[in-house]
Amino acid sequence: SFDDDTASDNSGNDHHGVASATDIYSEDTAFGRGKSINLNGNKYITVSDGGDQSTFDGGSVFSVSFWAKEWPDNSWGAYVSKRGESGQGWQVRRRGNTGDQIAFTLRGPGNDDWSPTRNINDDQWHHLAATWGGGKRVLYVDGIEVGSENRGGNVNPTGSVLVFGARDNSGNAGNPPQIQGQANAWLDDIRFYRASLTEEDVVSI
């Protein structure tokens, strides 16, 4: 959950991002306590590591976990991203104009916009977990595996910042973020792991 002033990173690294507006916090949450972020109105949150932006690149192993409500309004709208365009980074997002394909986009390993099908456009909270590593790319929705593929390699690094509810197309840590692909959705309890979560881990979360 989030506090009233910042998007808090629970990794212990103090990478906290300041919200683009102060009216995004809501008591409508996945847990019935704390606060979520309502990013409708093309709002988003950027999370900087204060340096070269390599902290959340992913490499050969990572997972991202979050709760979402609403389907992204825009084609290719991103729930959570580390660029994921032009051969760099990753995203979890809507695939094109589809109504039920969730793309776990990885730039570098191949089959970039791999997209399992699951309709979550029902105005309810859903848990999504995307895991990468050990020769597998897997997507879970509400603790259930909805797709997996055999794949290895490394996600190409990017200087773009981590973004909640959109993506940064700058590709350069020295440049201001260039925001595109706003989701206009609700998010809660966003987590990044430097590990490939198991099914048991996802169910526990």
Phi, psi and chi 1 to 4 in degrees:
 res  aa     phi    psi   chi1   chi2   chi3   chi4
   1 SER       -  170.0  -65.8      -      -      -
   2 PHE  -118.0  152.8  -61.3   90.9      -      -
   3 ASP   -93.1 -172.6   65.8   25.3      -      -
   4 ASP   -78.2  -15.1  -73.4  -27.8      -      -
   5 ASP  -114.9  -33.6  -59.3  -45.3      -      -
   6 THR  -138.4  161.6   61.9      -      -      -
   7 ALA   -89.0  108.5      -      -      -      -
   8 SER   -86.2  131.8  -64.9      -      -      -
   9 ASP   -92.9  121.1  156.7   38.5      -      -
  10 ASN   -93.5   15.3  -65.0  -42.3      -      -
  11 SER   -75.7  -14.1   69.7      -      -      -
  12 GLY    91.6   -0.5      -      -      -      -
  13 ASN   -97.1    0.6  -64.5  -45.5      -      -
  14 ASP    57.7   38.9  -67.5  -34.3      -      -
  15 HIS   -94.6   81.9  -56.6  -48.4      -      -
  16 HIS  -101.5  132.2  -55.5  -56.6      -      -
  17 GLY  -103.5  139.4      -      -      -      -
  18 VAL   -85.6  134.7  177.3      -      -      -
  19 ALA   -67.9  151.9      -      -      -      -
  20 SER   -77.8  -10.4   60.3      -      -      -
  21 ALA  -151.6  157.5      -      -      -      -
  22 THR   -93.9   -1.5   59.0      -      -      -
  23 ASP  -106.3   24.7   60.1  -12.3      -      -
  24 ILE   -93.4  -11.4   65.9  171.6      -      -
  25 TYR   -84.7  136.6  -57.2   99.7      -      -
  26 SER  -137.3  147.8  172.1      -      -      -
  27 GLU   -85.5   -0.5  -66.6 -178.2    1.9      -
  28 ASP   -79.1  100.9 -179.5   -6.4      -      -
  29 THR  -126.5  168.8   71.7      -      -      -
  30 ALA   -72.0  -17.2      -      -      -      -
  31 PHE  -114.0   -8.0  -49.8  101.6      -      -
  32 GLY    77.1   14.0      -      -      -      -
  33 ARG  -153.2  167.0   64.7 -176.5 -173.2  -81.3
  34 GLY    70.2 -154.7      -      -      -      -
  35 LYS  -139.2  148.0  -67.3 -171.6  178.2 -178.8
  36 SER  -106.8 -179.2   65.8      -      -      -
  37 ILE  -118.2  128.5   48.0  174.5      -      -
  38 ASN  -100.3  107.7  176.7   -1.5      -      -
  39 LEU   -99.4   16.8  -60.6  176.6      -      -
  40 ASN   -63.0  149.9  -77.2  -81.7      -      -
  41 GLY    89.6   25.6      -      -      -      -
  42 ASN    61.3   31.2  -75.0  -28.2      -      -
  43 LYS   -85.7  161.0  -64.4  171.0 -176.5  150.5
  44 TYR  -162.9  167.5   58.4   89.5      -      -
  45 ILE  -129.7  131.8  -67.3  175.5      -      -
  46 THR  -102.4  145.3   62.1      -      -      -
  47 VAL  -126.9  110.3 -177.4      -      -      -
  48 SER   -98.6  145.7  172.6      -      -      -
  49 ASP   -91.5    3.2   68.5    8.8      -      -
  50 GLY    77.8    7.3      -      -      -      -
  51 GLY  -142.1 -123.7      -      -      -      -
  52 ASP   -86.4    4.1   64.0    3.2      -      -
  53 GLN    66.7   26.7  -54.9  -55.1  -27.8      -
  54 SER   -87.7  -10.8   63.0      -      -      -
  55 THR   -56.4  -40.6  -59.5      -      -      -
  56 PHE  -107.3   20.6  -56.6  106.0      -      -
  57 ASP   -64.3  -34.4  -84.9  -17.6      -      -
  58 GLY   101.3  -49.8      -      -      -      -
  59 GLY    59.5 -126.7      -      -      -      -
  60 SER   -96.2   -6.5   63.5      -      -      -
  61 VAL  -157.8  127.2   57.2      -      -      -
  62 PHE  -169.8  166.7   79.7   97.0      -      -
  63 SER  -141.7  150.3  -60.1      -      -      -
  64 VAL  -129.7  135.6   60.7      -      -      -
  65 SER  -132.3  138.0  161.7      -      -      -
  66 PHE  -164.3  163.1   58.8   92.9      -      -
  67 TRP  -104.4  139.3  -70.3   82.6      -      -
  68 ALA  -135.7  147.5      -      -      -      -
  69 LYS  -133.6  130.1 -172.8  170.2   82.9  165.1
  70 GLU    90.5  146.6  -66.6 -173.4  -17.6      -
  71 TRP   -86.5  137.5 -169.4 -122.3      -      -
  72 PRO   -52.7  134.3  -28.1   36.7      -      -
  73 ASP   -66.1  -40.0  -73.0  -11.3      -      -
  74 ASN   -96.4  148.9  -61.0  -49.5      -      -
  75 SER   -53.3  128.4  174.5      -      -      -
  76 TRP    64.5   20.5  -61.2  106.1      -      -
  77 GLY   -61.2  136.7      -      -      -      -
  78 ALA  -101.9  131.8      -      -      -      -
  79 TYR   -74.6  -55.0  -73.7  120.0      -      -
  80 VAL  -139.5  137.4 -177.8      -      -      -
  81 SER  -150.3  153.8   71.4      -      -      -
  82 LYS  -127.7   75.6 -173.2   70.9  165.7   55.4
  83 ARG    59.5  -86.9 -166.6  171.8 -168.2 -166.5
  84 GLY    77.4   24.2      -      -      -      -
  85 GLU  -137.4  164.1  -65.6  -68.0  -11.6      -
  86 SER    50.4   41.0  -58.6      -      -      -
  87 GLY    77.1   12.7      -      -      -      -
  88 GLN  -129.6  139.0  -61.1  178.5   -1.3      -
  89 GLY    76.7 -157.1      -      -      -      -
  90 TRP  -150.6  162.8   56.9  -92.7      -      -
  91 GLN  -151.6  154.6  -62.4 -174.8   62.8      -
  92 VAL  -117.6  119.1  179.9      -      -      -
  93 ARG  -158.5  172.6   61.1 -177.5  179.6  168.3
  94 ARG   -71.6  137.5  171.8 -177.3 -179.3  166.9
  95 ARG   -85.7  112.6 -177.9 -176.7  177.0   97.3
  96 GLY    50.3 -132.7      -      -      -      -
  97 ASN   -97.7   14.8  -71.9  -43.5      -      -
  98 THR   -67.8  158.5   64.1      -      -      -
  99 GLY  -101.3   -3.8      -      -      -      -
 100 ASP  -153.4   15.3   57.5    4.6      -      -
 101 GLN  -108.3  122.3  -73.9 -174.9  -80.3      -
 102 ILE  -102.4  113.3  -55.4  164.0      -      -
 103 ALA   -87.9  125.2      -      -      -      -
 104 PHE  -101.9   87.5  180.0   20.5      -      -
 105 THR   -81.0  127.0  -62.8      -      -      -
 106 LEU  -127.3  125.1  -58.8  176.5      -      -
 107 ARG   -98.9  114.1  -57.0  -64.0 -175.6 -171.2
 108 GLY   134.4  -53.1      -      -      -      -
 109 PRO   -74.2  -16.8  -22.5   35.0      -      -
 110 GLY   103.7  167.3      -      -      -      -
 111 ASN    47.1   53.6 -166.7   19.4      -      -
 112 ASP   -50.1  -50.1  -69.2   11.6      -      -
 113 ASP  -103.0   44.5  -67.6  -47.1      -      -
 114 TRP   -53.4  130.3  174.7   76.4      -      -
 115 SER  -142.8   93.2  -52.4      -      -      -
 116 PRO   -65.0  160.4  -20.9   33.1      -      -
 117 THR  -105.9  126.2  -60.8      -      -      -
 118 ARG  -161.5  122.8  176.5   58.1   56.8   97.5
 119 ASN   -81.7  115.0 -169.3  -30.2      -      -
 120 ILE  -120.3   19.2   59.6  171.3      -      -
 121 ASN   -91.6   65.9 -171.0   16.2      -      -
 122 ASP  -130.0   15.3   57.7    4.1      -      -
 123 ASP    60.7   28.6 -157.1   35.4      -      -
 124 GLN  -118.2  158.8  -58.3  -64.4  -45.4      -
 125 TRP   -74.4  135.8  -75.3  102.3      -      -
 126 HIS  -133.5  142.1  -66.1  -81.2      -      -
 127 HIS   -93.6  128.6 -179.0 -104.9      -      -
 128 LEU  -117.8  137.4  -76.9   77.7      -      -
 129 ALA  -137.1  124.4      -      -      -      -
 130 ALA  -114.6  123.4      -      -      -      -
 131 THR  -122.0  144.3   69.9      -      -      -
 132 TRP  -140.0  129.0  165.4 -114.7      -      -
 133 GLY   142.5  162.3      -      -      -      -
 134 GLY    63.4   27.5      -      -      -      -
 135 GLY    80.1   15.8      -      -      -      -
 136 LYS  -136.1  146.4  -69.2  -79.7 -172.9 -176.9
 137 ARG  -121.3  125.0  171.5  163.1   42.6  178.6
 138 VAL  -135.3  142.5 -173.9      -      -      -
 139 LEU  -124.1  131.3 -177.7   69.1      -      -
 140 TYR  -116.7  142.1  -59.9   87.4      -      -
 141 VAL  -127.0  123.9  175.7      -      -      -
 142 ASP    53.5   40.4  -63.1  -30.7      -      -
 143 GLY    79.9    2.9      -      -      -      -
 144 ILE  -113.6  130.7  -61.5  169.3      -      -
 145 GLU   -66.9  122.2 -178.8 -177.7  -52.1      -
 146 VAL  -106.5   -7.2  -63.4      -      -      -
 147 GLY  -178.4  148.5      -      -      -      -
 148 SER  -152.0  154.1   68.9      -      -      -
 149 GLU  -144.5  152.9   68.7  155.2    1.6      -
 150 ASN   -80.9  120.9  -64.7  -36.7      -      -
 151 ARG  -163.6  143.0 -171.3  153.9  -55.4  -90.4
 152 GLY  -132.1 -179.6      -      -      -      -
 153 GLY   119.5 -162.8      -      -      -      -
 154 ASN  -128.1  140.0  -74.8  -81.7      -      -
 155 VAL   -73.6  131.1  177.6      -      -      -
 156 ASN   -67.5  134.4  -66.2  -27.7      -      -
 157 PRO   -68.1  161.9   24.6  -32.5      -      -
 158 THR  -149.0  148.4  178.9      -      -      -
 159 GLY   -84.1   -1.9      -      -      -      -
 160 SER   -67.1  150.1  -70.6      -      -      -
 161 VAL   -80.4  160.0  -64.6      -      -      -
 162 LEU   -68.0  135.9  178.6   70.3      -      -
 163 VAL  -132.6  136.9 -176.6      -      -      -
 164 PHE   -99.9  122.0  -56.3  156.6      -      -
 165 GLY    87.1   11.8      -      -      -      -
 166 ALA  -175.9 -166.0      -      -      -      -
 167 ARG  -140.0  155.6   69.0  175.9  174.9  -88.7
 168 ASP  -105.5  114.7  168.2   20.3      -      -
 169 ASN   -93.0   10.9  -82.5  -18.3      -      -
 170 SER   -66.6  -40.8   70.2      -      -      -
 171 GLY    70.8    7.5      -      -      -      -
 172 ASN  -143.0  122.6 -171.4  -38.1      -      -
 173 ALA   -64.5  -20.0      -      -      -      -
 174 GLY   -86.0   -6.8      -      -      -      -
 175 ASN  -103.4  153.2  -67.1  -20.4      -      -
 176 PRO   -64.2  152.4  -14.2   25.5      -      -
 177 PRO   -58.6  143.0  -24.4   34.4      -      -
 178 GLN  -113.2   96.6  -61.9  172.9    8.0      -
 179 ILE   -85.5  130.4  -61.4  -61.5      -      -
 180 GLN  -144.0  173.5  -66.7 -177.5   -9.4      -
 181 GLY    65.2   39.8      -      -      -      -
 182 GLN   -63.2  140.0  -71.7   94.0  -30.3      -
 183 ALA   -88.7  -32.7      -      -      -      -
 184 ASN    54.6   55.6  -68.4  -64.2      -      -
 185 ALA  -136.4  177.2      -      -      -      -
 186 TRP  -103.9  143.1  -57.3   58.7      -      -
 187 LEU  -134.8  152.9  -64.1  172.8      -      -
 188 ASP  -153.6  150.0 -159.5   -2.0      -      -
 189 ASP    49.4   58.8 -165.4   34.4      -      -
 190 ILE   -83.1  128.9  -56.3  163.3      -      -
 191 ARG  -132.8  142.5  -54.2 -179.0 -175.0 -165.8
 192 PHE  -120.5  131.1 -179.7   90.7      -      -
 193 TYR  -121.9  139.7  -62.5   88.4      -      -
 194 ARG   -90.2   54.7  -70.3 -167.7 -174.4  121.7
 195 ALA  -160.8  156.9      -      -      -      -
 196 SER   -93.7  106.5 -178.4      -      -      -
 197 LEU   -63.5  143.2  -61.5  177.1      -      -
 198 THR   -85.3  168.9   65.4      -      -      -
 199 GLU   -59.3  -38.8 -177.7  175.2    4.4      -
 200 GLU   -63.1  -39.5  -69.2   75.4   16.5      -
 201 ASP   -60.9  -46.2  -66.8  -28.9      -      -
 202 VAL   -63.3  -44.1  172.1      -      -      -
 203 VAL   -61.9  -38.8  169.2      -      -      -
 204 SER   -64.6  -41.4  176.5      -      -      -
 205 ILE   -64.2      -  -66.0  169.1      -      -
